[in-house]
Amino acid sequence: MRDIIWQSFMSSMAGGIISLDRTAAMQIMVSRPLVAAPVTGYIFGDVVTGLFIGLLLELLCIGGLPIGGHIPSHEIILTVIITAVSIAGHKVLSSADHAVFQWISVDAGVFIAVGFAILLISPMDIICRKVDAAARVLNVRFFNKALADIDKGVFRGIGMNNLKGAAVFFILNTSLLFVLSLAGVMLAYMLLPLLPAAVSASLPLAVAAAFIVGFAYSYSILQSKRSMPVFLVATFFIITVVVVMSR
């Protein structure tokens, strides 16, 4: 139990720092599933599964950018939680015998756990968006204060107001990550062993559906001729990772 709490805390801190790159600071494109998922995987002891989830969620979130007043899915929070729940779920299932998958040389536990995490965590995006919107509302105060200082010719407080705005994002995102990650991991430990074999066997279909939707969405975003090689290379890379994981 202590390990679960500690790993959830560490992944929440890492996710909170990475999430600052979305709008609050830096904006050097590290706030992507391709970064957040392997980092979370490292904390939970499974970088390969983290990379696999990062590639999958990157396809689904590649066009969702927080530009202006648009509030897209919070890809970092969702990525961290899905990765944490998937790895925890895989550990639960690693000693189980999934006879339905004996006809292929695949570690079924990975795909069952990822499918479970996707179905469990995706609806939580509603909460993530509300928290993101609340952070923006709170930051309006610091923005107005900075404008007032500029009008008065007082520039010393501008940097401090910017730091306060970033702190709001960090505190809210980290707190939400910790609560949802811990809850999700506990649910994985409690529910996955109780699922009927037929339900467990169907969970990898959620992973396949996510890949299909992700490919289609990425293709619609990257329609230009110059983007096509990038799309094809990314697709080949994802397939290679899946094949390597299946051995």
VEXLUMVEX-366883 format. One record per residue (C-alpha): x, y, z; chain; residue in three letters. Coordinates in steps of 0.5 Angstrom, whole numbers. Example, Ala and Ser with C-alpha at 12.3 -4.5 7.8 and 13.67 -1.06 7.14 Angstrom:
// VEXLUMVEX-366883
@px->25, py->-9, pz->16, chaine->A, residu->ALA .
@px->27, py->-2, pz->14, chaine->A, residu->SER .
//
This chain:
// VEXLUMVEX-366883
@px->0, py->0, pz->0, chaine->A, residu->MET .
@px->6, py->5, pz->2, chaine->A, residu->ARG .
@px->9, py->3, pz->-5, chaine->A, residu->ASP .
@px->2, py->5, pz->-9, chaine->A, residu->ILE .
@px->1, py->12, pz->-5, chaine->A, residu->ILE .
@px->9, py->14, pz->-6, chaine->A, residu->TRP .
@px->9, py->12, pz->-14, chaine->A, residu->GLN .
@px->2, py->16, pz->-14, chaine->A, residu->SER .
@px->5, py->22, pz->-11, chaine->A, residu->PHE .
@px->11, py->22, pz->-15, chaine->A, residu->MET .
@px->8, py->21, pz->-22, chaine->A, residu->SER .
@px->3, py->26, pz->-20, chaine->A, residu->SER .
@px->9, py->31, pz->-18, chaine->A, residu->MET .
@px->12, py->29, pz->-25, chaine->A, residu->ALA .
@px->5, py->30, pz->-29, chaine->A, residu->GLY .
@px->4, py->37, pz->-25, chaine->A, residu->GLY .
@px->11, py->39, pz->-27, chaine->A, residu->ILE .
@px->10, py->37, pz->-34, chaine->A, residu->ILE .
@px->3, py->40, pz->-35, chaine->A, residu->SER .
@px->6, py->47, pz->-34, chaine->A, residu->LEU .
@px->8, py->46, pz->-41, chaine->A, residu->ASP .
@px->1, py->46, pz->-44, chaine->A, residu->ARG .
@px->0, py->54, pz->-42, chaine->A, residu->THR .
@px->3, py->56, pz->-36, chaine->A, residu->ALA .
@px->10, py->56, pz->-37, chaine->A, residu->ALA .
@px->16, py->54, pz->-42, chaine->A, residu->MET .
@px->11, py->51, pz->-48, chaine->A, residu->GLN .
@px->17, py->47, pz->-51, chaine->A, residu->ILE .
@px->12, py->41, pz->-53, chaine->A, residu->MET .
@px->14, py->37, pz->-47, chaine->A, residu->VAL .
@px->7, py->36, pz->-45, chaine->A, residu->SER .
@px->5, py->31, pz->-49, chaine->A, residu->ARG .
@px->3, py->23, pz->-48, chaine->A, residu->PRO .
@px->10, py->21, pz->-51, chaine->A, residu->LEU .
@px->14, py->24, pz->-45, chaine->A, residu->VAL .
@px->9, py->24, pz->-40, chaine->A, residu->ALA .
@px->7, py->16, pz->-41, chaine->A, residu->ALA .
@px->14, py->14, pz->-41, chaine->A, residu->PRO .
@px->16, py->18, pz->-35, chaine->A, residu->VAL .
@px->10, py->15, pz->-31, chaine->A, residu->THR .
@px->12, py->8, pz->-33, chaine->A, residu->GLY .
@px->19, py->9, pz->-30, chaine->A, residu->TYR .
@px->16, py->11, pz->-24, chaine->A, residu->ILE .
@px->12, py->5, pz->-24, chaine->A, residu->PHE .
@px->17, py->0, pz->-26, chaine->A, residu->GLY .
@px->15, py->-1, pz->-33, chaine->A, residu->ASP .
@px->18, py->4, pz->-38, chaine->A, residu->VAL .
@px->16, py->0, pz->-44, chaine->A, residu->VAL .
@px->8, py->0, pz->-43, chaine->A, residu->THR .
@px->9, py->7, pz->-41, chaine->A, residu->GLY .
@px->12, py->8, pz->-48, chaine->A, residu->LEU .
@px->6, py->4, pz->-51, chaine->A, residu->PHE .
@px->1, py->8, pz->-48, chaine->A, residu->ILE .
@px->4, py->14, pz->-50, chaine->A, residu->GLY .
@px->4, py->13, pz->-57, chaine->A, residu->LEU .
@px->-3, py->11, pz->-57, chaine->A, residu->LEU .
@px->-5, py->17, pz->-53, chaine->A, residu->LEU .
@px->-1, py->21, pz->-58, chaine->A, residu->GLU .
@px->-5, py->19, pz->-64, chaine->A, residu->LEU .
@px->-11, py->21, pz->-60, chaine->A, residu->LEU .
@px->-9, py->27, pz->-57, chaine->A, residu->CYS .
@px->-5, py->30, pz->-63, chaine->A, residu->ILE .
@px->-10, py->35, pz->-65, chaine->A, residu->GLY .
@px->-12, py->37, pz->-58, chaine->A, residu->GLY .
@px->-9, py->44, pz->-57, chaine->A, residu->LEU .
@px->-11, py->49, pz->-51, chaine->A, residu->PRO .
@px->-11, py->55, pz->-56, chaine->A, residu->ILE .
@px->-15, py->61, pz->-54, chaine->A, residu->GLY .
@px->-21, py->60, pz->-50, chaine->A, residu->GLY .
@px->-21, py->53, pz->-53, chaine->A, residu->HIS .
@px->-21, py->47, pz->-47, chaine->A, residu->ILE .
@px->-19, py->40, pz->-50, chaine->A, residu->PRO .
@px->-18, py->34, pz->-47, chaine->A, residu->SER .
@px->-13, py->34, pz->-41, chaine->A, residu->HIS .
@px->-8, py->30, pz->-45, chaine->A, residu->GLU .
@px->-3, py->30, pz->-39, chaine->A, residu->ILE .
@px->-7, py->28, pz->-33, chaine->A, residu->ILE .
@px->-11, py->23, pz->-37, chaine->A, residu->LEU .
@px->-4, py->20, pz->-40, chaine->A, residu->THR .
@px->-1, py->20, pz->-33, chaine->A, residu->VAL .
@px->-7, py->16, pz->-30, chaine->A, residu->ILE .
@px->-8, py->11, pz->-35, chaine->A, residu->ILE .
@px->-1, py->9, pz->-35, chaine->A, residu->THR .
@px->-1, py->8, pz->-28, chaine->A, residu->ALA .
@px->-7, py->4, pz->-28, chaine->A, residu->VAL .
@px->-5, py->0, pz->-34, chaine->A, residu->SER .
@px->2, py->-2, pz->-30, chaine->A, residu->ILE .
@px->-2, py->-3, pz->-24, chaine->A, residu->ALA .
@px->-7, py->-7, pz->-27, chaine->A, residu->GLY .
@px->-2, py->-11, pz->-31, chaine->A, residu->HIS .
@px->2, py->-13, pz->-24, chaine->A, residu->LYS .
@px->-5, py->-16, pz->-22, chaine->A, residu->VAL .
@px->-6, py->-20, pz->-28, chaine->A, residu->LEU .
@px->1, py->-22, pz->-29, chaine->A, residu->SER .
@px->1, py->-29, pz->-25, chaine->A, residu->SER .
@px->-6, py->-30, pz->-28, chaine->A, residu->ALA .
@px->-8, py->-35, pz->-33, chaine->A, residu->ASP .
@px->-12, py->-32, pz->-39, chaine->A, residu->HIS .
@px->-13, py->-39, pz->-43, chaine->A, residu->ALA .
@px->-17, py->-35, pz->-48, chaine->A, residu->VAL .
@px->-10, py->-32, pz->-51, chaine->A, residu->PHE .
@px->-6, py->-38, pz->-51, chaine->A, residu->GLN .
@px->-7, py->-39, pz->-58, chaine->A, residu->TRP .
@px->-2, py->-33, pz->-59, chaine->A, residu->ILE .
@px->4, py->-31, pz->-56, chaine->A, residu->SER .
@px->2, py->-25, pz->-53, chaine->A, residu->VAL .
@px->2, py->-22, pz->-46, chaine->A, residu->ASP .
@px->-5, py->-22, pz->-45, chaine->A, residu->ALA .
@px->-5, py->-18, pz->-38, chaine->A, residu->GLY .
@px->-2, py->-12, pz->-42, chaine->A, residu->VAL .
@px->-8, py->-11, pz->-47, chaine->A, residu->PHE .
@px->-13, py->-13, pz->-42, chaine->A, residu->ILE .
@px->-10, py->-8, pz->-37, chaine->A, residu->ALA .
@px->-9, py->-2, pz->-42, chaine->A, residu->VAL .
@px->-16, py->-3, pz->-44, chaine->A, residu->GLY .
@px->-19, py->-3, pz->-37, chaine->A, residu->PHE .
@px->-15, py->3, pz->-36, chaine->A, residu->ALA .
@px->-18, py->7, pz->-42, chaine->A, residu->ILE .
@px->-25, py->5, pz->-41, chaine->A, residu->LEU .
@px->-25, py->7, pz->-33, chaine->A, residu->LEU .
@px->-21, py->13, pz->-34, chaine->A, residu->ILE .
@px->-23, py->16, pz->-40, chaine->A, residu->SER .
@px->-30, py->19, pz->-37, chaine->A, residu->PRO .
@px->-26, py->23, pz->-32, chaine->A, residu->MET .
@px->-24, py->28, pz->-38, chaine->A, residu->ASP .
@px->-30, py->32, pz->-36, chaine->A, residu->ILE .
@px->-27, py->33, pz->-29, chaine->A, residu->ILE .
@px->-20, py->34, pz->-32, chaine->A, residu->CYS .
@px->-23, py->40, pz->-36, chaine->A, residu->ARG .
@px->-27, py->43, pz->-31, chaine->A, residu->LYS .
@px->-21, py->43, pz->-26, chaine->A, residu->VAL .
@px->-17, py->46, pz->-32, chaine->A, residu->ASP .
@px->-23, py->51, pz->-33, chaine->A, residu->ALA .
@px->-23, py->53, pz->-26, chaine->A, residu->ALA .
@px->-15, py->54, pz->-26, chaine->A, residu->ALA .
@px->-16, py->59, pz->-32, chaine->A, residu->ARG .
@px->-21, py->63, pz->-28, chaine->A, residu->VAL .
@px->-17, py->64, pz->-22, chaine->A, residu->LEU .
@px->-11, py->66, pz->-26, chaine->A, residu->ASN .
@px->-15, py->72, pz->-29, chaine->A, residu->VAL .
@px->-14, py->75, pz->-22, chaine->A, residu->ARG .
@px->-7, py->75, pz->-23, chaine->A, residu->PHE .
@px->-7, py->77, pz->-30, chaine->A, residu->PHE .
@px->-12, py->83, pz->-28, chaine->A, residu->ASN .
@px->-7, py->85, pz->-23, chaine->A, residu->LYS .
@px->-1, py->85, pz->-27, chaine->A, residu->ALA .
@px->-5, py->90, pz->-32, chaine->A, residu->LEU .
@px->-6, py->94, pz->-26, chaine->A, residu->ALA .
@px->1, py->94, pz->-24, chaine->A, residu->ASP .
@px->3, py->96, pz->-32, chaine->A, residu->ILE .
@px->-2, py->102, pz->-32, chaine->A, residu->ASP .
@px->1, py->104, pz->-25, chaine->A, residu->LYS .
@px->8, py->103, pz->-28, chaine->A, residu->GLY .
@px->10, py->98, pz->-23, chaine->A, residu->VAL .
@px->14, py->92, pz->-26, chaine->A, residu->PHE .
@px->16, py->89, pz->-20, chaine->A, residu->ARG .
@px->10, py->85, pz->-19, chaine->A, residu->GLY .
@px->9, py->82, pz->-26, chaine->A, residu->ILE .
@px->14, py->76, pz->-25, chaine->A, residu->GLY .
@px->11, py->74, pz->-19, chaine->A, residu->MET .
@px->4, py->74, pz->-21, chaine->A, residu->ASN .
@px->6, py->70, pz->-27, chaine->A, residu->ASN .
@px->9, py->65, pz->-22, chaine->A, residu->LEU .
@px->3, py->65, pz->-18, chaine->A, residu->LYS .
@px->-1, py->63, pz->-24, chaine->A, residu->GLY .
@px->3, py->58, pz->-26, chaine->A, residu->ALA .
@px->3, py->55, pz->-18, chaine->A, residu->ALA .
@px->-5, py->55, pz->-19, chaine->A, residu->VAL .
@px->-4, py->50, pz->-25, chaine->A, residu->PHE .
@px->1, py->46, pz->-21, chaine->A, residu->PHE .
@px->-3, py->45, pz->-15, chaine->A, residu->ILE .
@px->-9, py->44, pz->-18, chaine->A, residu->LEU .
@px->-7, py->39, pz->-23, chaine->A, residu->ASN .
@px->-2, py->35, pz->-18, chaine->A, residu->THR .
@px->-8, py->35, pz->-13, chaine->A, residu->SER .
@px->-13, py->32, pz->-18, chaine->A, residu->LEU .
@px->-7, py->27, pz->-21, chaine->A, residu->LEU .
@px->-6, py->24, pz->-14, chaine->A, residu->PHE .
@px->-13, py->23, pz->-12, chaine->A, residu->VAL .
@px->-15, py->20, pz->-19, chaine->A, residu->LEU .
@px->-9, py->16, pz->-20, chaine->A, residu->SER .
@px->-9, py->13, pz->-13, chaine->A, residu->LEU .
@px->-17, py->12, pz->-14, chaine->A, residu->ALA .
@px->-16, py->9, pz->-21, chaine->A, residu->GLY .
@px->-10, py->4, pz->-18, chaine->A, residu->VAL .
@px->-14, py->2, pz->-12, chaine->A, residu->MET .
@px->-20, py->0, pz->-17, chaine->A, residu->LEU .
@px->-15, py->-4, pz->-21, chaine->A, residu->ALA .
@px->-13, py->-8, pz->-16, chaine->A, residu->TYR .
@px->-20, py->-9, pz->-13, chaine->A, residu->MET .
@px->-24, py->-10, pz->-20, chaine->A, residu->LEU .
@px->-19, py->-13, pz->-25, chaine->A, residu->LEU .
@px->-19, py->-20, pz->-21, chaine->A, residu->PRO .
@px->-26, py->-20, pz->-20, chaine->A, residu->LEU .
@px->-28, py->-19, pz->-28, chaine->A, residu->LEU .
@px->-31, py->-25, pz->-31, chaine->A, residu->PRO .
@px->-26, py->-29, pz->-37, chaine->A, residu->ALA .
@px->-31, py->-26, pz->-42, chaine->A, residu->ALA .
@px->-30, py->-19, pz->-40, chaine->A, residu->VAL .
@px->-23, py->-20, pz->-39, chaine->A, residu->SER .
@px->-22, py->-23, pz->-46, chaine->A, residu->ALA .
@px->-26, py->-17, pz->-49, chaine->A, residu->SER .
@px->-22, py->-11, pz->-46, chaine->A, residu->LEU .
@px->-16, py->-11, pz->-51, chaine->A, residu->PRO .
@px->-22, py->-9, pz->-56, chaine->A, residu->LEU .
@px->-22, py->-3, pz->-53, chaine->A, residu->ALA .
@px->-14, py->-2, pz->-54, chaine->A, residu->VAL .
@px->-15, py->-4, pz->-62, chaine->A, residu->ALA .
@px->-21, py->1, pz->-62, chaine->A, residu->ALA .
@px->-17, py->7, pz->-59, chaine->A, residu->ALA .
@px->-11, py->5, pz->-65, chaine->A, residu->PHE .
@px->-16, py->5, pz->-70, chaine->A, residu->ILE .
@px->-19, py->12, pz->-68, chaine->A, residu->VAL .
@px->-12, py->15, pz->-67, chaine->A, residu->GLY .
@px->-10, py->13, pz->-74, chaine->A, residu->PHE .
@px->-16, py->16, pz->-77, chaine->A, residu->ALA .
@px->-16, py->22, pz->-73, chaine->A, residu->TYR .
@px->-8, py->23, pz->-74, chaine->A, residu->SER .
@px->-9, py->22, pz->-81, chaine->A, residu->TYR .
@px->-15, py->27, pz->-82, chaine->A, residu->SER .
@px->-10, py->32, pz->-78, chaine->A, residu->ILE .
@px->-4, py->31, pz->-82, chaine->A, residu->LEU .
@px->-7, py->31, pz->-89, chaine->A, residu->GLN .
@px->-2, py->35, pz->-93, chaine->A, residu->SER .
@px->3, py->31, pz->-97, chaine->A, residu->LYS .
@px->9, py->34, pz->-93, chaine->A, residu->ARG .
@px->6, py->31, pz->-86, chaine->A, residu->SER .
@px->4, py->24, pz->-89, chaine->A, residu->MET .
@px->12, py->21, pz->-88, chaine->A, residu->PRO .
@px->11, py->23, pz->-81, chaine->A, residu->VAL .
@px->5, py->19, pz->-80, chaine->A, residu->PHE .
@px->7, py->13, pz->-84, chaine->A, residu->LEU .
@px->14, py->13, pz->-80, chaine->A, residu->VAL .
@px->10, py->14, pz->-73, chaine->A, residu->ALA .
@px->5, py->8, pz->-75, chaine->A, residu->THR .
@px->11, py->4, pz->-77, chaine->A, residu->PHE .
@px->14, py->5, pz->-70, chaine->A, residu->PHE .
@px->8, py->4, pz->-66, chaine->A, residu->ILE .
@px->7, py->-3, pz->-70, chaine->A, residu->ILE .
@px->14, py->-5, pz->-68, chaine->A, residu->THR .
@px->13, py->-3, pz->-61, chaine->A, residu->VAL .
@px->7, py->-7, pz->-61, chaine->A, residu->VAL .
@px->11, py->-13, pz->-64, chaine->A, residu->VAL .
@px->17, py->-13, pz->-60, chaine->A, residu->VAL .
@px->12, py->-13, pz->-54, chaine->A, residu->MET .
@px->8, py->-19, pz->-56, chaine->A, residu->SER .
@px->15, py->-23, pz->-56, chaine->A, residu->ARG .
//
